[in-house]
Amino acid sequence: MPTHTRRQVLTALGVVAVAGTGALTYRVHDTAALSPGRGDAYDPWRHWRDTPGLPGAVAAAILAPSPHNTQPWAFAIRADAVDVHVDAARHTGSVDPYRREQYIGVGCAIENLVLACRARGLRPDVAWQPDGPGGSRVATVTVRPGPAEGGPLYDAIGDRHTNRGPYTAEPIPAADLDALADPSGLPGLRVRWIAGPGPRAALGRLLVDAAAALCADETQSRDNFAWFRANDEEIQRYRDGLTLGGQGFGPPKLALAKLLPASSRADGDKFWLQQTATVHTATAAAYGVITCATPDDRATQLAAGRLLERIHLTATARGIALHHMNQITERIDRERDAGLTPAFAPRFAELLPAGEHPLLTFRVGRPVRAGAPSPRRSR
């Protein structure tokens, strides 16, 4: 019988051919089809509250989102401080040529770190870029004893997951969208909500076009696919990257997908493009765009990460799903880095106020199903 890729079978509504009982048994074990989200790679989600002091605060920090789940951070814990470094090796190459997303991801982790320090009775003081803009140490968080201050954002850390699945048709009122963003202490950043039918459709088309352009770019396609973990052995070994379990499938479709032969890069690209057109943009209630005047500034990128994490945690606490969708800015940076004629920057500029540059984009909505955890390194 012919062998079908995951994408082909899922597109055909689950019609699958399996070579035999032995092959099926192997794929069940190989992909952990019957126990997704299990094993050492997922333990940090279950135990992040258990450890006191600064080690416990770091346990919360590593649960932050990052580009392609690269987790581009490293923490050095001292008696009364944590040094936060950017790990330059944990990079998506041509997908993020100026490392904008990398620094935003580290900013997300710092926001978690600050929240977790406060919840553990440690009052944090953040010194930004103590070694200058070019240093690997992007922040030092010094603490002193203080009252324990938790709250809904801290409580949401363990429930926050990127939700790539479908959202319901329920609209989110403008006041509820505005309430998701708290830019206090983060000057120079704005959140632009794109929720009206016309602008939302225009941004959706731009997201689909950007995904198609990224897939057609051989270098970006390879760098993108390099962070996909195809089976449980890879997940447990690397404890990072993108997985089938994080694609927003319902349980039957996820189990089916895990039993099929692993997709090729070409099939993975086609599947992502199809999902972008038929699920991601088709079901978004609204898009959020964090903008600024200085998108290349490292301090601005770190602050944008803190703002993004506040939005994501607030959304989680209020039952709203969030999905990071950065292919437009990835194409803008790629065109600039490769000296190509700008195609996406002018189109995105038409949707934003003059003088505001996009740092990152995400969609929100009421989820059809809960998001799934992604694998995590210890630190």
SULBEL-V372840 format. One record per helix or strand of 3 or more residues. SS is the DSSP state (alpha for helix, beta for strand). FROM is the first residue (numbers start at 1). LEN is the number of residues. If there is no record, write none. Layout:
{{SS	FROM	LEN} {SS	FROM	LEN}}
//
This chain:
{{alpha	6	6} {alpha	21	11} {alpha	40	8} {alpha	53	9} {alpha	67	3} {beta	73	5} {beta	81	6} {alpha	93	4} {alpha	100	20} {beta	122	7} {beta	137	9} {alpha	152	8} {alpha	174	5} {beta	190	5} {alpha	197	20} {alpha	218	8} {alpha	232	7} {alpha	244	3} {alpha	251	9} {alpha	265	16} {beta	286	7} {alpha	298	20} {beta	321	4} {alpha	327	12} {alpha	344	6} {beta	357	9}}
//
